Amino acid sequence: MNREITIVGLGAGDLNQLPMGIYRKLKEASTIFVRTMDHPVIEQLEQEGHSFSSFDYVYESYDAFEAVYKEICERLLELAEDGPMVYAVPGHPLVAESTVETLLEWEKQDRVSLHIIGGQSFLDPMFAALKIDPIDGFQLLDGTQLRREMIQIRQHVIIAQVYDSFIASEVKLTLMEKYPDDYVVFIVTAVGSEKESIQPVKLYELDRLTTLNNLTAIYVPPVKEETHLYRDFDMLRHVIAELRGPNGCPWDKAQTHVSLKKYLIEEAYEVLEAIDEMEEDHLVEELGDVFLQVLLHAQIGEDDGLFSIEDIIEGLTEKMIRRHPHVFGDATANDPDKVVTQWEDIKKQEKAGNEKEDRNSSILSSIPQGLPSLLKALKIQKKVARVGFDWGEEAPMWMKLQEEISEWFQALKEGNSEEAAKELGDVLFAFVNIARFHDIDPEEALRQTNEKFIRRFQYIEKELRGQGEKLDDQTLDTLDALWNEAKTKE
């Protein structure tokens, strides 16, 4: 390998800020290749009679910047075949310069030999222009690859490579997932030069300006106002910790894993109610209440020194990746049934690899004991069906139901209440089997019927109150008529 490229940083400002060593290097070079001509140093050196070969034309050939940068690097390697060359980039070569990142990777593969001469990055003049101290917490992010999870809203955030309105629009939409729409950000251009510009703008207007160019960055100040932190997970975690802390709420401090059990069940059913109502705001609220239960349990675990919310997140993330090899691995599962079968197979493998697992344990041992009875019956039947303990067709299920009903009637006829209760359980279990055959969740079906009954009966109560009548004074015929009237209102 004999390709040699000297990479020179042009700095963030004009010629007055260029170090003397770099200035001499540029003066001595017969030909200088630059990623873009859009830089004040190049403009001033051209006035001194220097010429440059630019890769600006490559930008017009591709829609994605990644392809542009790779093409520039490929052409640099071709040019370096003719001998050592100088390649100049804005700012410092090792700060937010994608072509240099690629060339460094290729150097590890022995495709090229690099010599990097640093120039001033735009960060120092950026800090000076904005009058901020990065020790307070600072992030430098790439506007072309910005993702929500990268952003720390409590820190100074500088987003580089915001070349045009398209990138600005993508940056705006990403920031609006973390900040209020009217949050004030700053468009900073050509810091450290005579053309330096700092323009405050509300976030929702970020992509409406036409002054964006190769020297533009976006500065987002750290969030200070408490209400703007309400979307921040760490803020919520802090609130829960305060509630459980020495000066917190007596009720929250008194809770244990056991005392909170009933609330998790209640909140889960309220989520189901919100889903049935198809009211998004109500659903958001109820999901928040379920999330609160998770955070309270996590905080109790942390207070006891046993586990934290990070342990919960880590375990869940690892399990989701492990149990979805058709998404994160090489397995295939093209329909929901295959996904469920694969999920169960992976669970079996996990248990088989667990030395603590009882080899004589039942396939039903993983079913939670505290489930509602109809839901538990459904899960039992699904488990055993997967190993072939299932009729597989509907007719025998109805025959079994008729058999169980006959036995229940017989127990009732004999006046044996204890046996009748057992036989009624068998009837319900048989009904669950038929429901499962038709992909009906019996727990959900009965819950909906309960809600329907409540709505209709409350209609009866409301109508009687409106007529000045008492519920206890009505005949069954009257109540039945109002019931039928309620049905027509649905």
Long-range contacts (C-beta under 8 A, 24 or more apart in sequence): 1-110, 1-111, 1-112, 1-113, 3-77, 3-80, 3-81, 3-111, 3-112, 3-113, 4-80, 4-83, 4-84, 4-85, 4-112, 4-113, 4-114, 4-115, 5-76, 5-80, 5-84, 5-85, 5-86, 5-87, 5-103, 5-112, 5-113, 5-114, 5-115, 6-84, 6-85, 6-86, 6-87, 6-114, 6-115, 6-116, 6-117, 7-87, 7-88, 7-89, 7-93, 7-100, 7-103, 7-114, 7-115, 7-116, 7-117, 8-32, 8-86, 8-87, 8-88, 8-89, 8-93, 8-117, 8-119, 9-88, 9-89, 9-90, 9-91, 9-92, 9-93, 9-117, 9-118, 9-119, 9-120, 9-121, 10-34, 10-39, 10-41, 10-42, 10-88, 10-89, 10-90, 10-91, 10-119, 11-41, 11-90, 11-91, 11-92, 11-119, 11-120, 11-121, 11-192, 12-90, 12-91, 12-119, 12-120, 12-121, 12-122, 12-123, 12-124, 12-125, 12-126, 12-191, 12-192, 12-193, 12-215, 13-40, 13-41, 13-120, 13-125, 13-190, 13-191, 13-192, 13-193, 13-196, 14-40, 14-41, 14-44, 14-192, 14-193, 14-194, 15-40, 15-41, 15-44, 15-45, 17-120, 17-125, 17-192, 17-193, 18-119, 18-120, 19-119, 19-120, 21-117, 22-117, 22-119, 25-86, 25-117, 26-50, 26-86, 26-88, 29-86, 31-85, 31-86, 32-86, 32-87, 32-88, 33-76, 33-79, 33-85, 33-86, 33-87, 33-88, 34-87, 34-88, 34-89, 35-72, 35-87, 35-88, 35-89, 35-90, 35-99, 36-90, 36-214, 38-213, 38-214, 38-215, 39-90, 39-214, 39-215, 40-190, 40-193, 40-194, 40-195, 42-88, 52-88, 65-98, 65-144, 65-161, 66-98, 69-98, 69-99, 69-102, 70-102, 72-99, 73-99, 73-102, 73-103, 73-106, 76-103, 76-112, 77-106, 77-111, 77-112, 80-112, 90-122, 90-214, 90-215, 91-119, 91-120, 91-121, 91-122, 92-118, 92-119, 92-120, 92-121, 93-117, 93-118, 93-119, 94-118, 95-121, 95-122, 95-123, 95-140, 96-121, 96-140, 96-142, 96-160, 96-161, 98-142, 120-192, 122-160, 122-191, 122-192, 122-215, 122-217, 123-158, 124-192, 125-191, 125-192, 125-196, 126-158, 126-188, 126-191, 126-217, 126-219, 128-191, 128-192, 129-188, 129-191, 129-192, 129-196, 129-198, 130-186, 130-188, 130-198, 130-219, 132-156, 136-222, 137-222, 143-167, 143-168, 143-170, 143-171, 143-218, 146-170, 146-171, 146-174, 147-174, 148-174, 148-177, 148-178, 151-175, 151-178, 153-178, 153-179, 153-222, 153-223, 153-228, 153-229, 153-232, 154-222, 154-223, 154-229, 154-232, 154-234, 155-222, 156-219, 156-220, 156-221, 156-222, 157-219, 157-220, 157-222, 158-217, 158-218, 158-219, 158-220, 159-217, 159-218, 159-219, 159-220, 160-217, 161-217, 162-212, 162-216, 162-217, 162-218, 163-212, 163-213, 163-214, 163-216, 164-212, 164-213, 165-207, 165-208, 165-209, 165-210, 165-212, 166-207, 167-212, 168-206, 168-207, 168-209, 168-212, 168-218, 169-206, 169-207, 171-206, 171-207, 171-218, 172-203, 172-204, 172-206, 172-207, 175-203, 175-206, 175-220, 176-203, 176-204, 178-231, 179-203, 179-220, 179-223, 179-228, 180-228, 183-220, 183-223, 183-228, 184-221, 185-218, 185-219, 185-220, 185-221, 186-218, 186-219, 186-220, 186-221, 187-211, 187-212, 187-216, 187-218, 188-216, 188-217, 188-218, 188-219, 189-213, 189-215, 189-216, 189-217, 190-215, 191-215, 191-217, 236-295, 237-295, 237-309, 240-292, 240-295, 240-296, 240-299, 241-299, 241-302, 244-296, 244-299, 244-300, 244-303, 252-296, 255-296, 255-300, 256-300, 257-297, 257-300, 260-293, 260-296, 260-297, 260-300, 261-370, 263-293, 264-290, 264-293, 267-292, 267-293, 269-447, 272-444, 272-447, 273-451, 276-448, 276-451, 322-346, 322-350, 323-347, 341-386, 344-386, 363-387, 372-443, 373-428, 374-428, 374-432, 374-442, 374-443, 374-446, 375-441, 375-442, 375-443, 377-428, 377-429, 377-432, 377-442, 378-432, 378-435, 378-436, 378-441, 378-442, 378-443, 381-432, 381-433, 381-436, 382-436, 385-436, 394-434, 394-437, 397-430, 397-433, 397-434, 397-437, 398-434, 400-430, 400-433, 401-427, 401-430, 401-431, 401-433, 401-434, 404-429, 404-430, 452-490, 455-486, 455-490, 456-483, 456-486, 456-487, 456-490, 457-483, 457-486, 459-485, 459-486, 459-489, 460-486
